[in-house]
Every structure is written in C-alpha cells, then in structure tokens.
C-alpha cells in the first residue's frame, strides 16, 4: 500500500496530487484588546518537469493595535503597520520516494527585516509506509525602532533543525513524531517596551526591556490520524516545549472531520488547549535596590504564565473544473480563541475571533 493513500484518508487532503496549483486566501484576527490583523496570502506551485517543481508566495500582515500593554509601554496612540513576506523555492524529486527542497524567505516591515533560508530532505522507506524528513532553517534578522536609522538596528540570528517521522500503521491510521531544536542569538527584547522597577521609598523608575541574548528551544510533538470509517476521520496530538529561559509549555489538540463521497465537501471541528509557565527572569512586578536594575527584565506578556483554548469549525467544497483549472476548492474556517495571562499586570486575558476564506485551483 502506498503512503499517499493512507495520508489522503487521514490528513484531510485530496487523494491526488495535481501537477500545479494556485492558492489565495485572507484571514482576519480581531480581539477585545483592540488588536486587529488582516493577512492576505497568495501561493503558486508550478511543475516544470516530473522531477522539478517551483513555488513562490507573498503574504502580508496588516496590523492595527491599541492593546493595553501597547498603550502603556509603546505608544499612547497605538500603532498601525504592515509586514510583508515572500517565498521562492524549488522542489526536486530525483526518485518518487526522494525529495529535496530549498526556499528563500525574506520579510520586512518598518522596524524589522529578515532574510531566511530553509532546506528540506525527505525519504520514504518500507514500501513508502515510513516517511522521514529533515528540515534546516536559518535567518538573519535586524531589529530596530520605526524612524530609527538602520545603522542603529540590532542583529538577531536564528538556526533550527527539525527531524520528523510519519508511519502508516494500517490502512486507516497514520502516526507521526517530530522534534525541533532552535537556537537564537542576538537582540530578543522589544525596543519599544519599558519595565517599571520599584525602588525603596516608593520610587518607581522605568528601564528598557532586556532579555538574555541567547535562547535554545526544544519541542517534541506526536500525533495520530485515524479514519473511523470511509466518511469520518479523527486526529489528536500533543506537543511539549522547553527552552533555556525555563519557559515550558504543553499543547494538546483534537479534530473530527466528515467527508462526503469523493470528498466533494468536507466539514470539521478542531479544539486546542495550551498551558505555559513563565520565564525564569519574568516577574509581574520588579523591585531592586536604589540605583540598581535587574540584569534581565521583561514586560512581554508572552513570557508570563498563561493558558488558552481554541475551538473552530472549517469547511471545504469542491466546485470541479472551472475555466483553466481541473478542480477548484473553496475553503472557510472560523475560530474563537480565549487566552488568559495569570501573571501579567496590565492585562489578564483576551478573546479573539479568527476567520479565514480561501480557494485553491489545481491545473
């Protein structure tokens, strides 16, 4: 049995790979903490030969923020900005069971720029029941303040290694396991945030946020996807994360999907729970002797103790041949996201609604 057949049953995708495809979608995020993000994206994958594909994409995040922590730490008026990202890549398959890929990923905005490179290798064993992959990524980033000369921006380098395995247990079930090791070196704080420090005699001073310049991250994830019948599919997974800042987290997710005959229509529900402990140097409120500052200090809510729940509905409909396309599929997703910060003084939580609409044309 070929690996692709079981993946089609359990990964909620089409059971035939088109030679080329174009995808376009837009997602919108809005929460009750006055943060709105609209993200359009376009992706094109084109077959040049049976062994070579090329792909390119453009994406943007259009951000408007006046959240509590932004108002108290960055700007009394909030901010608006747009981040752009591009991808250009080549996939080479010298044999049906062997693949190599390389991508260049530049992104930029008014106070951040990044140049990234990603490499991927894949190999299928045991009559293509076992698939192994190895991902390598590196990025070279520059961080600054809007309006500040780029000569004063600071550097950040990121290197990541990610091996993974996926195995077809039987005609109905696929299991997977993945590990990622990531190392970051350079400026990792926000140039906009200032941290209040309490000195004796009821004196409070503000100091620029300062994080350690070295961070090593580890993540281990496992999942299973199972076809309950020819129409019903279930999935579940768990991810554990730990880093050198002593941040640890646990993520559990589950999904259920129903597909009509020949997968012309698909509907599904997904849930995800998340818990995170705070960084070793993070405090809800800092205190120090007069005239001194803590070596590291942060007002980043994402380093505080927190938990969140996400639940969503998704649907997909196949329209069949349209114009030049052999098949066109329209997809929609809506989610509610509830996040709680247990040790972040300016904000104890937020609720967000996320909506995504897109279409894929295969030709």
C-alpha positions in Angstrom: 0.0 0.0 0.0 1.3 3.4 -0.9 1.9 6.0 1.8 -0.1 8.6 -0.1 -3.3 6.6 0.1 -3.3 6.5 3.9 -2.3 10.1 4.1 -5.3 11.0 1.9 -7.6 9.3 4.3 -6.1 10.7 7.5 -4.6 14.1 6.6 -7.9 15.6 5.3 -6.5 16.3 1.8 -7.2 15.3 -1.7 -6.1 11.9 -2.8 -4.5 13.0 -6.0 -1.6 15.4 -6.3 -2.1 18.0 -9.0 0.7 18.9 -11.3 0.4 22.6 -10.4 -1.8 24.7 -8.1 -2.6 28.3 -7.1 -3.9 29.2 -3.7 -5.2 32.5 -2.4 -6.8 33.3 1.0 -7.3 36.0 3.5 -7.6 35.7 7.3 -8.7 38.2 9.8 -8.0 38.3 13.6 -9.8 40.6 16.0 -9.8 40.6 19.8 -11.3 42.5 22.6 -7.9 44.1 23.4 -8.0 46.3 20.3 -5.7 44.2 18.2 -6.7 43.6 14.5 -4.7 41.7 12.0 -5.7 41.1 8.3 -3.5 38.7 6.5 -3.8 38.0 2.7 -1.6 35.4 1.1 -1.1 34.0 -2.4 0.8 30.8 -3.2 1.8 29.4 -6.6 3.3 26.0 -7.2 4.2 25.1 -10.8 5.6 21.8 -12.2 8.5 22.3 -14.6 9.1 18.6 -15.1 8.1 15.3 -13.5 11.1 15.8 -11.1 11.1 19.6 -10.5 8.6 22.0 -9.1 9.0 25.7 -8.2 6.9 27.7 -5.8 6.5 31.3 -4.9 4.3 33.1 -2.4 3.5 36.5 -1.0 1.9 37.3 2.3 1.2 40.3 4.4 0.1 41.1 8.0 -1.8 44.4 8.2 -1.8 45.2 11.9 -3.7 47.8 13.9 -3.1 47.7 17.7 -4.1 49.8 20.7 -3.9 47.0 23.3 -3.4 47.6 27.0 0.3 46.7 27.0 0.9 48.6 23.8 -0.7 51.7 25.2 1.2 51.5 28.5 4.6 50.5 27.0 4.9 51.5 23.4 2.7 54.4 22.3 -0.2 56.2 23.9 -1.9 56.2 20.4 -1.2 52.6 19.5 0.2 51.8 16.1 -0.5 50.6 12.6 2.0 48.7 10.4 2.3 46.2 7.6 4.6 43.3 7.4 5.4 41.7 4.0 6.9 38.3 3.4 8.0 36.5 0.2 8.9 32.9 -0.5 10.8 31.5 -3.5 11.6 27.8 -3.6 12.5 24.7 -5.7 11.5 21.1 -5.0 13.5 18.3 -6.7 12.4 14.6 -6.7 15.1 12.6 -8.4 13.2 9.4 -7.4 9.5 9.1 -6.4 10.5 8.3 -2.8 13.2 11.0 -2.5 12.8 14.8 -2.3 14.9 17.9 -1.7 13.7 21.4 -1.3 15.2 24.8 -0.8 13.4 28.1 0.0 14.4 31.8 0.4 12.2 33.7 2.8 12.7 37.5 3.1 10.3 39.5 5.3 10.3 43.2 6.2 8.4 46.0 8.0 9.3 49.4 9.2 11.2 48.2 12.2 12.2 44.6 11.4 13.8 42.8 8.5 14.7 39.2 8.0 16.4 37.0 5.4 15.8 33.3 5.8 16.8 30.1 4.1 15.1 26.7 4.6 16.2 23.3 3.4 14.2 20.1 3.4 15.0 16.5 2.6 12.6 13.6 2.6 12.8 9.9 2.0 10.2 7.1 2.1 11.0 3.6 3.3 9.3 0.2 3.7 7.3 0.3 0.5 6.7 4.0 1.3 4.9 3.3 4.6 7.6 5.2 6.5 8.4 8.8 5.6 11.4 10.7 7.2 12.1 14.4 6.8 14.8 16.7 7.9 14.2 20.5 8.0 17.0 23.0 8.4 16.3 26.8 8.7 18.4 29.8 9.3 17.5 33.5 9.4 19.4 36.7 9.8 17.3 39.5 11.2 17.6 43.2 12.0 15.6 44.8 14.8 15.0 48.5 15.4 12.5 51.2 16.1 10.3 52.9 13.5 12.0 56.0 12.2 15.4 55.0 13.6 18.4 54.8 11.2 19.0 51.2 10.2 22.6 51.6 11.2 21.4 51.6 14.8 19.3 48.4 14.4 20.4 45.3 16.3 21.1 41.8 15.0 19.3 38.5 15.7 20.3 35.1 14.2 18.1 32.0 14.3 19.1 28.5 13.4 16.7 25.5 13.6 16.9 21.7 13.0 13.8 19.6 12.7 13.7 15.8 12.1 10.3 14.1 11.8 8.9 10.6 11.0 5.4 9.6 9.7 4.4 5.9 9.6 1.4 4.2 8.2 0.3 1.8 10.9 -2.5 0.3 8.8 -4.9 1.3 6.0 -6.8 3.6 8.5 -4.1 5.1 10.7 -1.0 7.3 10.4 1.2 8.2 13.4 3.9 10.9 13.4 6.6 12.3 15.7 8.6 15.4 15.2 11.4 17.2 17.1 12.7 20.7 16.7 15.9 22.3 18.1 16.2 26.1 17.7 19.0 28.5 18.8 18.6 32.3 18.8 21.4 34.7 19.3 21.2 38.5 19.5 18.6 41.1 20.4 15.4 39.4 21.6 13.6 42.1 23.6 11.3 44.8 22.3 12.9 48.2 21.6 9.6 49.9 22.5 8.9 48.4 25.9 10.0 49.9 29.2 9.7 48.0 32.5 8.7 49.7 35.8 11.2 49.0 38.6 10.3 49.7 42.2 13.0 51.3 44.3 12.7 51.9 48.1 10.9 55.0 49.4 8.0 54.4 46.9 10.1 55.4 43.9 9.4 53.8 40.6 11.7 54.1 37.6 11.3 52.8 34.0 14.1 50.8 32.3 14.3 49.5 28.8 13.3 45.9 28.5 16.3 43.5 28.5 16.3 39.8 27.7 19.2 37.3 27.5 20.8 37.4 24.1 21.0 33.6 23.9 18.0 31.2 23.8 17.8 27.5 23.0 14.4 26.0 22.3 13.3 22.3 22.2 10.0 21.0 21.1 8.7 17.4 20.8 5.4 16.6 19.2 3.5 13.4 18.5 0.2 12.8 16.7 -2.1 10.3 15.2 -4.7 10.5 12.4 -7.3 7.8 12.1 -10.1 7.0 9.6 -13.1 5.9 11.7 -14.9 5.0 8.5 -14.8 6.0 4.9 -16.5 9.3 5.8 -15.4 10.1 9.4 -11.8 11.0 10.4 -10.3 11.8 13.8 -6.9 13.3 14.8 -5.1 14.0 18.1 -1.8 15.3 19.1 0.4 16.6 21.9 3.4 18.9 22.0 5.9 19.6 24.8 8.2 22.7 24.7 11.1 23.8 26.9 13.8 26.4 26.4 16.9 27.8 28.2 14.8 30.7 29.6 12.9 28.0 31.6 9.7 28.5 29.7 7.8 25.2 29.3 4.5 24.6 27.6 2.0 21.8 26.9 -0.3 21.8 23.9 -3.0 19.2 23.2 -5.3 19.2 20.1 -8.0 17.1 18.6 -10.1 17.2 15.5 -13.1 15.4 13.9 -14.0 15.6 10.2 -16.7 14.3 7.9 -16.2 14.0 4.1 -18.9 13.3 1.6 -18.5 10.8 -1.3 -15.3 11.6 -3.4 -14.5 14.4 -0.9 -16.5 17.0 -2.7 -17.5 18.5 0.6 -15.6 18.4 3.9 -16.6 19.8 7.3 -14.6 19.6 10.5 -14.3 20.8 14.1 -11.0 21.4 15.9 -10.1 22.1 19.6 -6.8 23.0 21.1 -5.6 23.6 24.7 -2.4 25.3 25.8 -0.6 26.0 29.1 2.7 27.8 29.6 4.9 28.6 32.6 6.7 31.9 32.9 10.3 32.6 32.0 12.8 32.4 34.9 13.6 36.1 34.9 10.0 37.2 34.3 8.2 39.0 37.2 4.8 40.6 37.4 6.4 43.4 39.3 10.2 44.1 39.7 11.9 45.5 42.8 15.6 46.4 43.2 17.9 48.3 45.5 18.0 52.1 44.9 20.2 52.9 41.9 20.3 49.4 40.5 18.4 47.4 37.9 17.7 43.7 37.5 20.0 42.2 34.9 17.1 40.9 32.9 13.6 42.4 32.9 10.6 42.0 30.8 7.1 43.2 30.2 6.4 40.7 27.5 3.0 39.0 28.3 4.1 36.1 26.1 6.7 35.2 28.8 4.2 35.2 31.6 2.3 32.2 32.9 -0.7 31.7 30.7 -3.3 29.3 29.2 -5.6 29.3 26.3 -8.3 27.4 24.5 -9.2 27.5 20.8 -12.2 25.9 19.1 -13.0 26.2 15.4 -15.2 25.0 12.5 -14.0 24.5 9.0 -15.5 23.6 5.7 -14.3 22.9 2.1 -16.3 22.5 -1.1 -15.1 21.2 -4.4 -16.5 23.0 -7.4 -15.0 20.8 -10.1 -13.5 22.1 -13.3 -13.6 25.9 -13.7 -12.1 27.7 -16.7 -8.4 26.5 -17.0 -8.5 24.6 -13.7 -9.1 20.9 -13.4 -10.6 21.4 -9.9 -11.3 24.4 -7.7 -11.9 24.1 -4.0 -13.3 26.8 -1.7 -12.3 26.8 2.0 -13.6 28.6 5.1 -12.7 28.5 8.7 -13.9 30.3 11.8 -12.4 30.1 15.3 -12.8 31.5 18.8 -9.6 32.0 20.8 -9.7 32.6 24.6 -6.3 33.5 26.2 -5.6 34.2 29.9 -2.5 35.7 31.4 -2.0 34.8 35.1 1.0 37.0 35.9 0.7 40.0 33.6 -0.4 43.1 35.5 -1.7 45.2 32.6 -3.9 42.5 31.0 -5.5 39.4 32.5 -6.9 38.0 29.2 -8.4 38.5 25.8 -10.9 36.8 23.5 -10.4 36.8 19.7 -12.3 35.7 16.7 -10.5 34.4 13.6 -11.9 34.0 10.2 -10.3 32.6 7.0 -11.6 32.3 3.5 -9.6 31.0 0.5 -9.6 29.0 -2.7 -7.2 26.6 -4.4 -7.2 25.9 -8.2 -5.4 22.8 -9.5 -4.4 22.6 -13.1 
